[in-house]
Amino acid sequence: MATFKALHEDMTLLLHAASILLAAGVLVAGWGVFIRLNRYAEELEPEAMDQAKDEDKKLE
């Protein structure tokens, strides 16, 4: 929010605002890819995922 407020005051900060927006987009897209790949792994090997979850329970 502060970045875009500063953008209205000084147009030379446009590159900074755009880079923040781009970085946030990349992070969200990367998170989405991670979730999708994790879901595929759970579907391919459900026994392995159950075994990993059991190991997590042992650590708690």
C-alpha positions as CSV (number, residue, x, y, z in Angstrom):
1,M,0.0,0.0,0.0
2,A,2.8,2.4,0.9
3,T,4.6,1.6,-2.4
4,F,1.6,2.6,-4.5
5,K,1.0,5.8,-2.3
6,A,4.6,6.7,-2.9
7,L,4.1,6.0,-6.6
8,H,1.5,8.8,-6.9
9,E,4.0,11.2,-5.3
10,D,7.0,10.3,-7.4
11,M,6.6,8.5,-10.8
12,T,10.3,7.4,-10.8
13,L,9.2,4.7,-8.3
14,L,7.2,3.0,-10.9
15,L,9.9,0.4,-11.5
16,H,10.0,-0.5,-7.8
17,A,6.2,-0.8,-7.6
18,A,6.2,-3.0,-10.7
19,S,9.0,-5.2,-9.3
20,I,7.1,-5.7,-6.1
21,L,3.9,-6.7,-8.0
22,L,5.9,-9.1,-10.2
23,A,7.6,-10.7,-7.2
24,A,4.3,-11.3,-5.5
25,G,2.9,-12.8,-8.7
26,V,5.9,-15.1,-9.0
27,L,5.5,-16.2,-5.4
28,V,1.8,-17.0,-5.7
29,A,2.4,-18.9,-9.0
30,G,5.2,-20.9,-7.5
31,W,3.0,-21.8,-4.5
32,G,0.3,-22.9,-6.9
33,V,2.8,-25.1,-8.8
34,F,4.0,-26.6,-5.5
35,I,0.4,-27.4,-4.4
36,R,-0.4,-29.0,-7.7
37,L,2.7,-31.2,-7.8
38,N,2.1,-32.2,-4.2
39,R,-1.4,-33.2,-5.1
40,Y,-0.1,-35.3,-8.0
41,A,2.4,-37.0,-5.7
42,E,-0.4,-37.9,-3.2
43,E,-2.5,-39.4,-6.0
44,L,0.5,-41.4,-7.4
45,E,1.7,-42.9,-4.2
46,P,-0.9,-42.7,-1.5
47,E,0.9,-45.4,0.6
48,A,4.1,-43.4,0.7
49,M,2.2,-40.3,1.7
50,D,0.5,-42.2,4.5
51,Q,3.8,-43.5,5.7
52,A,5.3,-39.9,5.7
53,K,2.3,-38.7,7.7
54,D,2.8,-41.5,10.2
55,E,6.4,-40.4,10.6
56,D,5.2,-36.9,11.3
57,K,2.9,-38.1,14.1
58,K,5.9,-39.9,15.7
59,L,7.8,-36.6,16.0
60,E,4.9,-34.8,17.7
